[in-house]
Every structure is written in structure tokens, then in C-alpha cells.
């Protein structure tokens, strides 16, 4: 899994104005962000190899839970 440096994590929070209720939530969100970063990197390797037709990037949803994403897409 891709590691997330403190600087990268802080940059993400600053860029997208993220705050969390407590240390436990911040830990969870950082883990989700790390998994998202890894997924994006793996996908973009496929893009570079011509295996997929689009690239991905980190956005304001990179720390969202599966439940939050599902609700956002109208699946709950």
C-alpha cells in the first residue's frame, strides 16, 4: 500500500479544507486516503500502459467511506 507522508496528508487536508471530529476519525480518514492513493497509482500505471482510456487523480472525495460514496451516488 502506498504510504502517505505527514506532509502529503496535511496538504490534502489544507487543499480540501478537511477537519475531523477526533483522532480516531482522522486515523480512519488517513487510512482511506492512503488506499485511494494506492488505487489511483495502480490505475494510472494501467493508463500509462494503454490498458485503460483515462487517468485518475486525488480529489475532495479521497477520504470518503464506501457508505458515504454510496449515498452520494444515490445507492442508499
N, C-alpha and C positions, 0 to 999 in steps of 0.2 A: 504494500500500500504506500502511496505517496505520503511522505511526511510533510507536515505544514509547519514552517518556521513561525516563531512568535511574530516576526516582522510581517510575514505574509498574512497571518491571521489578523493582526492589528490593521494592516492595510485594507483587508476585506471589510472589517467592521467599520472602519472610517469611511471608505468609499460608499458603502451602502447604509450608513447611519444605523448600525446594528447595536442594540443593547440587550442584555439578558437579565432575567429576574434574579438569578443567583449563580454561584459557581457550578452547581450541578447542571443547570441548563447550558451554561457556556461550554462546559466539557462535552455535553451531548452535541451541541451545535458544531463545535470544532471537529468532532469525530465525523459528523455528517459531511461537513465541508471537505475534510480530507478524503473521504470516499468519493465525493463528487469530483474533486480534483483528479483523482486516480482514473475515474471513469472517463472524464474529458480527455485526459492524456492518452489513454488506450484508444479511444475513438479517433483522436486526431492522428495517431500513428496509422490507423487504417485509412484515413483520408489522404495522408501523405503517400501511401502505397496505392492509391486509386481504388481501394476496396469499398469505399463509401463516397457519396457525392457531396457531402457538406462537412464543415468543421464545427466544433463546439467551443464554447467559452464559459467562463465563470460569470454569473450574474447575481442579482439580488436573491435568487431562489436557491443558491448553492448550499445553504444551511437548513433548508426546509425538510421536515419529516415526510415520509411517504403519505401519511394521513393528510398533512397539510397540502401536499401536491394533489392528492386525490380530490380533496374538497375544492381546490382551486380549479380543477378540471371538471367539476360537477359530477363526480362519481360517488359522492357520499350524500 
